[in-house]
Amino acid sequence: MSGSYYIGVDVGTASVRAALVTRDGELKMTAEEPISIWEPLSDHYVQSSTEIWEKCCLVVKRVTQGVERSRVRAIGFDATCSLVVLDQNFQPVPVNHDGDDQRNVVMWMDHRAAEQAARITATDHAVLRRVGGVMSPEMQPPKLLWLKENLRDSCWKEAAHFLDLPDFLSWKATGSLTRSLCTLVCKWTYCPPQGWDDSFWTAVGLEDLLENDHSKIGSVTCPPGTPVGQGLTQEAADNLGLQPGTAVGASLIDAHAGGLGVIGADVKGLHLPCEDQPITSRMAVICGTSSCHMAISKEPLFVPGVWGPYLSAMVPDLWLNEGGQSATGRLIDHMVKGHAAYGQLQEQAKQSGENIFSYLNNHLTSLTTMDLCAVDRLGSNLHLWPDFHGNRSPLADPAMKGMLGTRHILEAMKGAGHDVTTLFLCGGLSKNPLFVQVHANATGLPQVLPAQTEAVLVGAAILGACASKDYSTVQEAMEKMAKVGKVIQPDHELQSFYDKKYQVFLTLCDHQREYRALMNDS
């Protein structure tokens, strides 16, 4: 077993990545390829499932180059919770008016269905209780309704299979249409052990999805990490450069894979609050284009404006609540690149030999030496409501146009019964030391960073490790394969400052709602 490997494949918003991972969670090789994003209309974001699979095959071949195929025990996939549409012959179906059938993926961040989401929320159906009471346009039911209402002939009538992108990858690898509980529970309103609530689909005008035992949206499910089908088909094995029959673990949404890659790490001897507490005292924060805040519990907890509780959606047999910010990394990019001085910044960063964000962080630090203050205090008189792409949680308001956003979500979860004492961060933004330190200061909680900077890929590999039966449970695999790197402690001298900042933050929220009500008052 010492020479065995697992492959983790992560399909993010703009790229596909793969890693060759050892039994103890060490990344031996990684590879990355960009994927295309098209924006045919405002708030419409689409991709190609054909291109995505081709890039998956390319990166897997690169990380296994020179490795005996027999040493690769299993593969696990994660991906964004985008919607893939295929016809009865499993060929792509176009999801926009332009009719390009290769553009058959409605991306997670596509908000075209905001009006449909609002109508679904207005039904006040019982299943909405498990999504914080509000249907998000980032979930699949409103996107499906939009396709039915706007592309009835070119898409809806042609479609025979609607799959979450993670499940599409499992199908391409194995030929099995078994869906992961992660995707169906988190994004489609599936609720184990009862399954689909047919009255919901009828209430929202999608009763045709009930036909043929829900064949278009899936009728067979399994927990993440469960072996799918008979492993890799001959065709998939040839495409990936692996052996047929190689085990494939039931997939995860990308943020949930990040959760697996960090939240179960062994913290003995680190003197963290969670060291002598159950895993339910930990929250995973996956910080990338958007941010996801994952908290788990032994019993179901209902948090207003926060998704869940979802059973076995990330860690089997535990309930998941998922908060999040629709724009974090993307928001920072927008603010920096849209600034009038961006060209000057690029030039100065190039001259310094640093990337633009390291240069900006160092510039902020230099400003503090003049005033002898913490970087945080530079924002004492600068207050900004950060939700440029709507508030995912805890307000669950897509019309509210994300540091303190994390505290907002955390407070909502604590108010509902979660007892979170430590945050475990991963994702691209967790590599920015200022971003992490401000999170620690704003929340007052220690931040744990993974030893492997690519924790999402470790999480995907954990799925494979479980599918291969080399580990008996996801919990065991997490403890052995997830590793702690740094621990960032909060600066408690800033507690009063952030308490005040948080009160301003909440006031900004109230004011924005007042302004909107005033302008909408006819």
N, C-alpha and C positions, 0 to 999 in steps of 0.2 A: 504493500500500500504506500510505502514511502515515496515511490516514484510516480504516484497518480496525480492527475490534474483534473480541474473542472474549468469550464469556460463560462464566463459571464458576459452576456451581450446586453448593452444598454442603448435603447433608441431614445435619445433626448429630442428636444425641440428642433435643433438645427444640425445634429450630427448623430452618427452611429459609432459606438465604441465597443471594443471587446477586450477581454483580459484573460490570460492564462493564469489560473490561481491554484496554489497548492492546498493540501489538506488542512494546513494550519492558517490559511488565509493570506499567504504572501503572494503578491502580484509579481509574476515572472516576466510578463510581456504584455504590453498594451498597444492598441492600434485605434485610429480614429479616421472617419471619413465624413465629409459634410453631406447634408441632404438638402434638397431644394424646398423652399417655401414660396408659394404663390399667394398674392393678395389681389384677386380679381376685382373685388369691391371692398369698400370700407367695412371693417370688422369681419370679413371673410378671409380665412386662412386655410389653404389646402395643400396637400402633399400627395405623393404617389406611393402606393404600397409596393408596386413593382420595383421602383428605385430603392425603397427602404430595404427590401429583402436582398436585392443585389449588393447593397453596401454591407449588409450583415454578413453575407457570404465572403465578401472581400476582406473584412477585418478579421473574421475567424481564421481564414487561410493565413493571414499575416502573422497572427499570434501563435499559430501552431506550426509555422515553418520550421522544419528540422526536428519536430517532435514525433515520435512514433505514435501512430493513430491509436494503438491499443492502450496507450497510457492516458488518453483522455476518457475519463470515466463517464462524464455527463456534461450537459449544457443547460443553462438557465437563461431565460429572456425576461427583460423588463422593457417597458416603453411608456410613452406618454398616453394618457387616456383619450386618444383620438378615435374617431369613428371611421371604420373601413367598410366600404360598400362593394359587394361582389354579386354577379348574376348567378343563374343556376348552373353555369359551367365554370364558376369560380373565376370569372374574368372581371376586371375592374369596371365599375359603373360611374359615370361622371357625377360630381356633386355640386356643379355650378352651371349656370346658364350657357357658358361657353362650349359645353359639350365635349370637352377633352376627357376621354374615358380613362386616361392614365392619371388624371387628377381626381382620385376617388377617395381621398381621405379628408374628412372635416376635422381640422386640428382642434385640440383641447381648448386653445385660446380663442377660437372662432366664436364670436358673440352675435352672429346673425340671428340667433333664435331667442333674443332677449324678450321679444313680445310673446312668443310661444311659452317661454318659461314663466312669465307673469300670469298667463292664462292658466297654466297648470297649477301654479301656486294658489290661484283664486278658487280652484276646486276644493281646496282644503281637505284633500283625500288623506286617509289615515297613513298611507306610506310616507307622506311628507314629514311626518314626525321624525323619521330617521335621517332626514337631510336638514335638520334644524328648522323645519317648518317652511322653508323656502326652496323652490326648485331653481337651481343655478343654470344659466345658459351654457355652462361648461359641462353639464351632464348630458347623457344621451337622449332621454325622452324629448326634450324640446328640439334637439337637432333633428331627430326622426320626424317630428311633427312638421318642422320647417320644410324638410324634403318632400313630405307628402303634400303639403299645401302649395309649394312653389315649383316643384319639379316632378309633378305626378307622372307625366308621360315618359320623360327622358331618364328618370332615376327610379322613382318609387315603384312603378309597374315592372321595371326590369330587375329590381333588386330581389335576390333570393337569400342573401346572407348579410346581416349586419353584425360586425365584430368589433370589439375593442381592439386597438392595435396590438396589445400584448397577446391576446388570444389569436389574432391573425398570425403572429409569428409562431405560436405553438402549432397552429394548423399547418403552416408551410413546412414546419420541421417534421411533423408526425402524420399528417393527414387526418388527425382527429379533431372533431369540432367540440370536444369537451372544453367548457369555459372555466376559467379560474374564478373562484368565489370572490377574489379581490376585485375583479373588474365588475362582475354582475351585481355584487352587493353595493359597491361604492358608487357606481355610475349609472346603474340601470334600475334600481329599486327592488332587486331580488332580495328575498329575506329567508335565510334558512332557519328552521327546517321546512317551513311551509312552502317556500318557492315563490313563484310569481303570483301576484294578486291580480287576477284577470279583471276585476272591477276597476282597477286603476287605468289600465290600457283602454278600456271602454269609455271611462269617464273623460279621458283627454282626447278621444277621437282617433285612437290607434288600435281599434279592436281587430283590424286585419292581422295584427301581429300574433293573435291567438291561434291562427290557423295551423293545422298540421303539428299540433303539440308544440307550439312556439318555435318551430324549426328555424325561423328567420333570426331569432335572437338567442336561441340556445335552450336546450332542455336538460343537458347533462352537465354537472358541475363537479368541481373537486377543490380542496384547499390548496394554497400555494405550496410548491415543493413536491406535490404528489406526482408520481410518474405518469406521463401522458402517453396514451396509446401504447405502441410497441417500440417506442423510441424513434430514432431517425429513420425515415424511409430511405430507400436506395437513392431516389432522386435528390432528396435533401442532403444526404450524406455526400453524394458526389459534388453538389453545389458548395457545401461547406468544407469539403476536404477531410471528412471524418468517416468513421466506420458506421455502416448501417446498424441499427439497433442500439446505438449509443443513447443512454437514458436522457430524457428531456423532462425537466421539472415544470409543473404548472406555473404559469408566469405571474408577474406582479406589475402593477403600475410603477413607473420609475421612482416616484417619491417613496413608495412603500418599500421598494428594494433598498433605498438609502436607509430607511428605518431599520431594516434587517441588518444592514451592514454596520450599524453603530450601537443600537439600543441594548443589545444583549451582551456587550463586552464585559469581561471580567475586570472589576475595579478594586479588587482586594489590595489593601495597603496604600490606596491613594487618598485616604481620609476625606472622601466625599460623603455628603449627606445620604446618598443612595446606597452606600456600601453595605449597610446593615438593614436595608429596606428592600421590599420586593421590587421586581422589575416595573411594577405599575407606578413607582415613584419617579420614573424617567419619562422625559418627553424627547422625541427625536424631531429636530428641525432641519429640513432639507432645503437649503438655500440655493436657488439657481435663478432661472428666468423668472419663475414665480417662487413662492416659498410654501412649504407644507409643514404643519405642526401636528405630529402624531403622538397621541397619548393613549395608553391601553389600560384596561381595567378588568377585574374578574367578573364584575356584574355590569349590566348595561346602564350607562349614564346618559341622560338626555341633556344636551347643552344647547340652549337657544342660539340659532344662527350658526351652529357648528355641525358639520356632517357626522353622521353616526347616531347611535352606536351600531357598529358593524361587527358581526361575529365572524371570527377566523379570516378577516380580510387582510391582515398582515401576519400576526402571530396566531397559529392555530389554537382554538379554544379560548382565546382572549378577545375581549371587545375593544374595538378601535373607535376613537373620536378623531376626526381630521379637521383641523382648522387650516387657514391659509391666507396668503396674500396673492392676488392675481398678478401683481407686477412688483418685483423686487430688483433682481439683476437687470431686467429689461427697463425698469424705471430709472435706475442709476445710469444706465447707458443713455437713456433718453435725455436726462437732465444734463449730463456731461457733454454729449455729442451735439446737443441742440444749443449749447451756450455760444455766445458770440466770440469768445476767446478760445474755442476748441482748436482752431488751427495753430494758435500760438502755443497752446498746451502740448499739442503733438510735437511741435518743433523742439520745445524745451525738454520734453521727456526723451526724445530721440538723442539730444545732445548729452543728457545725463546717463544714457544707457539703461534707463528703467522703462517699464511699461507705464502707461498714463496713470493708472490707479496707485501704483507705488509712489510715483512722483507726487500725485496729489496728497497722499497720506503724509509724505515727508514734508510737503509744503505746509499742511495744516499743523504739523508738529512744530515747525519753525515759527509759526505765528504764536504759538503758546509760550515760547521762550521770552517773548517781549512782555506778555501779560502775566507770566508765571501762573498759568491756569491749566487745567486739564483740557484736552482737545474738545471734550464734550461741552464745556462751558462756552465755546465759541458760538454755540447755537442758543445762548441764553435769550436773545431777543429775536430769534428767527423761528417762526412757527409755521408749519406747512402741513396741510392735510394731504396724505401721500397716495390716495387711491385713484390713480389716473385711469385705471381699467376696471373700476368698480370694486366694491368691498366684498370679498368672498366670505369672510367671517371676522368677528362674530355678528356683524350687522346684516350679512347676507343680502346686501343691497347693490345690485349691479349698476345702479344709477349714481352711486357715490364714487365720484371720480377722484409694497412696501417698506427698527428698533422698537418704537412704542407700539407699533402694530402687533408685535409679538407679545408684548405685555398685555395688550387689550385681549388677545385670544387666551392667554394664560389665565388672566383674571376670570374670564367667562368659564373656563374649564374648572378652575378651582371652586368657583361658585356653585357648580353642578356636582361637586363631590370628588374631583380628581385631587390628589395630593402630590403635586409635582415638586421635587426638590432639586433636580439637576437636569440641565439641557444637554443633549448630545447632538452636535452639529455636523453636517456634511454638505457636500455640494460645492459648486464653484465659489460662491461668496464666502464660504467658511475658510477659504485660503487667504482672505483679506484680514490681517490682524486687527485693523481698526474696526471693521464691521463686527468682528467677534467680541472685541473688548467693549464696544458700546452696547451690544446685546447683553453682556454680563452686567454692565453698570445699570442699564435701563430696567432689567428684570430683578437684579439683586441676587441672581443665582449663578453658580459655577457653570462654565461651559466646557464640555468634554469634546475634544477633537480626535478623530481617528488617526491611528498610526499610518494607515494607508490613505492617501489623499483621495483615492477613488473608491469611497465606501459603497457607492451605488453598484459598482461592478462586483465588489465583494458580496453584496446582497444578492445579486443575480447568480453568482457562483454558488452561494448557499443553497439556492433552489435546486441546482444540479446535484450538489453533494447529498441532499436529502433524497432526490429521485434515484440516485445510484445505490441508496441504502447504506452508504458508508457512515452516515449518521442516522440515528433512529428517529430523531425529532428535529424540528426547526430550532427549538430552544437550545438543544445540544450543539447544533452546528453554529449558531450565533455565538455561543460562549467560547467555542474553540477557534472560530475563524475571524471574529471581529476583535480588533485590538485598539487599545487606547494609546493615543500619542501625547498630546498636550492637554493640560487642564488650565483654563483661564478663569481666575477668580475675579469677582466684582470689586470695584473700588468703593468701599462702604462710605467713604467721605462724600460721595456723590449721591447718596440715597435721598437726601432732602431735595437736591436739585432735580432729580428725576421724578420725585413725587410731585413737585410743582409742574414739571414739564408734562407729566401725565394728566394733570388736571386741566392744563391748557389744551391738550390733545382731545380730551373728552368734550371740552367746551366748543372746540372747533367743529366737532361732530354735530353737536346740538345746533350750532349756528347754521351749518350747511343745510341741515334739514329744515330749519326755520326759513332760510332764504328760498329754498326750493318750494316750500309750501306757499310762501308769499307770491312767488312768480307764477305758480300754477293756479292761484286763486282767481277765478274768472269773475 
